[in-house]
Amino acid sequence: MAVGPWSHVARPGSSDGIDFEIKGQELQFVEIELDPGESAIAEAGSFVWKDASIDMTTVFGDGSGGGDGGFMGKLLGAGKRLVTGESLFTTVFTHHGSGKARVAFASPTPGSILPIRLGEIGGTLICQKDSFLAAAKGVSIGIAFQRRVMTGLFGGEGFIMQKLDGDGWVFVQMGGTLVERELRAGEQIHVDTGCLAAYTPSVDFDLEAVRGVKSMIFGGEGVFYARLTGPGKVWIQSLPFARLAGRMVAAAGGTGGNRGEGSVLGELGDLIGGNR
C-alpha cells in the first residue's frame, strides 16, 4: 500500500494495528488493509468496496466485542448509539483469506476524515455525534454528556457527544477543513459549538456568553460559544453539516442556520443560539 500524508503502515513484527490510506481531498474515503483474521468495524451505510475475501457481518451495538454483558449489555450499547444519532447496528468486516485484503469506507459529507490512534491520546476521544466512520475492531462507541447545567441547556451540538474508547485506530468524519490545536495547561480558545469537532478528555469544555447586547442580538452567532481550556488536543471543523444543511434549506426558501441539535430547549434553544 502506498504511503501518503494520511496513511499508516504497520511495522513488521509489531502490534502497530491496521494499515490504511485516506484518499481524496474534499470528498474523502479511507482504504483499510487487513491481514488474515483481522477485522474492522464501520458505521452502517459507509461501505464503498471490498476484496472478495473479506466477509461483511451486521451486529447489534458497536461490534467492539469487549465485555460479557450478554444481550442486556449489547442493548445498552445500542441504546447509547441511538442517542448519538447512529444506527442500532454496526458492520464488521473480517478478512478470511490469505495475504492482504482491502476495504474502503467513505464520509457522507464534504470534509475530512481524521485518523487517530486512541492509545496515543490516552485511550479516549470525545467528538460530535455522527462523527464516527470506522475503526479497528475493539474500539467501544459510547456517549459523553456535558455535566454542567449551562453547557447542557445551551450547548447545542456540544450537549450530547460521542465517546470513543480503546487503543486502536479510529476514523472520524469532520466537515470542511480541519484544524488541530494543542492547548497548553490553562490556555483557552473560543469556538462555535458547531465547529468543535473533537477533543481529548483532559480539555475542559464550558460555555461563555457573547459580550455586548448588539453582538448577542445582531451578531448571528448565538449567545454562547464554547470555551476550551487546556491541556489537551482540540480539533476544529470549518463547516459543520448542520450549518451546510441550514444554508441549503434557506436557499430553498425555508429557514436555516446553525441548528442546536443537541439542545434540550428545542425551539427556544434555536432562538437563543441564533437560529430563529
N, C-alpha and C positions, 0 to 999 in steps of 0.2 A: 504493500500500500504506500502511495506517495505521501511524503511528509509535507504538510502545508503549515501556514501560520496558526491555524486552529486544528491541530491534529496531535495524535499521541500514538507512539509505537512502544509496546511493552518491551522491556529489556529481557533478553533470553535468560531463562533460569530464575526469573524473579516473579513475584506475585503482583506485578505492576498494574494488573487489570486489563480491560479490553482495549483494543486498538480502535481508533476512529479517525475520521476526517470530516470536517464541516465544509460543504461546498456551496458556492453561490455568494451573492452579495446581499441584495435586498430581500430575495425570496430564497432562503437557505434550506438545506436539508443536511442531516448528519448521516454518514455512512459508517456503520459499525462492523468491524471484522471479528468474527468469533472463532475460537478454537473448538475442536470436538468436545461436546459435553457442556460447552459454555452457553450461558443464556443472557438475554437482555429483556427488560420489560419496557412497555411503551403505552402511552395514553391511547385509548380507543379512537380510531379514526386518523391516526398519524402515519400509519404504514404506507410506504411508497412501493418498494420492491424487495425481493429477497432471492437468494440462491435456493435451488430446489431441495437441498439437503437440510435446510432449516425448517423445522416444524413450528406451526403457529397454534397456540392454545389460549383460549379466553378463560380467565379465572376470576373468581369473586373477590373483590378487595384490591389491594395494591400488589399482590403477587410477590411480596418480599420473601415469603417462605420462612420468616423468623417467628419463633414462638409456637406454643402448642395450645392456643386458646380455643381450638375447635371451631364449631360453627358460630358460637357467640362472638368469639374473637374476630372472626372474619366479618361478621355482621357489623361489629363496632368499627372495624377498619373501613368497610364500605360506606358506613354512615358518615365518617369523617370526610371521605372523598366527596360524598354528595353535598355536604355543607360547603365545601370549597368550589362547587360548581363542576366537579369532574363526574365522569361516568362511574356507576357502581362496579364496573368491570375493568380489568386491565388485561392487556395481551402480552403473553410470554412467548419469546422466540428462542428456540433451543436448536443448536447445531448437532445433528445426529449422524453426520457423515464423517469423512476423513479430510485432513488438510484444513485449509482456511475456507470460510464462507462469509458472505456479507449480507447485511440487511440495512435498509435505509428508511428514515423517518423524516417527515417534513413539518415545518411550522405552518399553521393555517393562516397566519397573518404576516404582512411585510415587517421585516425587522431582523433581529439577530438571534442566533442560538448560542447560548453561553454554556461552555463545558466547565464543570467544576468537580474536582475530586474532593469529596467530603472529608476524607481523612486529613487533608492538608489545611482545612479551615476549622478544625475542632469537631468535626462529625455532624454538624447541623447547619442547614441553610434555611432561612425564612424568606419566602418570596411571595409575590402576589398570586392570588388564586388564579387557576387556569394556566399557570406558568409551566407546570411540569410537562415535559415532552417524552423523555425516555431516560433509562438508567441501566446500570449493571444490576443483575438480579441480586436481591438482598437489601436494597435501599427501601426504607419504610417511608410512606407518604401519609402525613397527618395534618393537623390544623394547629394554627397559632392564633389565639385570641389576644387582642390588646387588653391588658388588665386595668389600665387607667380609665376612669369613667369618661373623662372628656375625650380621650382618644377613641373609646368605643362608640360614643354618641356621634362624634363629628368627624371621625377618621376617614369616612368614605371608603375607597378601595382598600385602605390600610387597616380596616377593622378586623376582617377575617382573612388570614393569610395561610399559605401552605407552609408546612414544616417538613423538610426532607432530612431524614436521619440515616446514618450508615457511614461507611468508609470508602465506598466505590465511586465511580464516575456517575454524575447526573448531568442531564442536558435540559436546560430551561429556556423557554422562548420569551424574548423581550421585543417590545415594539420600537421601531425606528432605529436610531443609532444608540449604542450602549457605551456608557462611561463607567469606569471603575475608580472608586476613591478609597484610599487607605487613610483612615482617620486616626490621628494620634490621641492619646488619653486626654480627655477634656475638649478636644477640637470639635466644633459644631458646624453643620451645614443645614440650610433650609431647602426643602424640596417639595414641590407639588405632590400631594398624596398619590395622585395617579401615576406620576413619573418615578416614584420609588419602586424599583423593580425587585430588589432583594437586598438582604443584609445579614451579617453574622449575628448570633445571639448576644455577643458582647457589646453590641451597639445599643444605646438607649434610644428608644423611639417614643417621642411625645409630640403634642401639637402646640403651636404657638399662634396667637391671634395676629392677623394683619394689622399693622399700626395705621391709624388715621381713618376717620369716618369716610372720607371720599374714596380712599382705596378699597374699603370694605364694600361700599355701595356701587361704585362705578368701575372698579378695577377689573371685574370679570374673572377673577381668580379665586373667588370664595373668601370666606372669613378666616380660615385656618390653613396653615401649611405644616408639613412635617418638620420637626426639629430633631436631628440625628446627632448624637453625641458619642464620640469615640471613647475607647479604642475599638477598632474593628474595620471591616470592609463593607462598603456600600456600593450597589450597582444601580445606576440611574438610566432610565429609558427615555428617549426623546419624544416618542409618540405612543402613548397608551392606546390600546384598542378602543377603549370607551370614548376617548377623545376623537379618534378617527370615525367611529360609528356616529357620534354626535354631529360631526361635520356633514357626514353623508345624509343623515336624517334632516338636518337643517337645509341642506341644498335641495332636498326633495320636497321641501315645503313644510316640514314638521318642526319640532323644537328639539334642539340638541345641546350639547355641552359636555363638560367633564363630569359625567354621572358618578355619584357616590354610591356605587352598587352595594357596598358593604355597610352602609349607614343604617342603624336601627331606627332612624327617624323617618325613613321613607321620603315622601314628598317634601316634608319640612326640611329634611337633610339636604335635598336638592336645592331648595331655596337658599339655605344658609351656605351651601357650597358653591353658589353662583351658577346653578344650572337652571334656574327659573327666573 
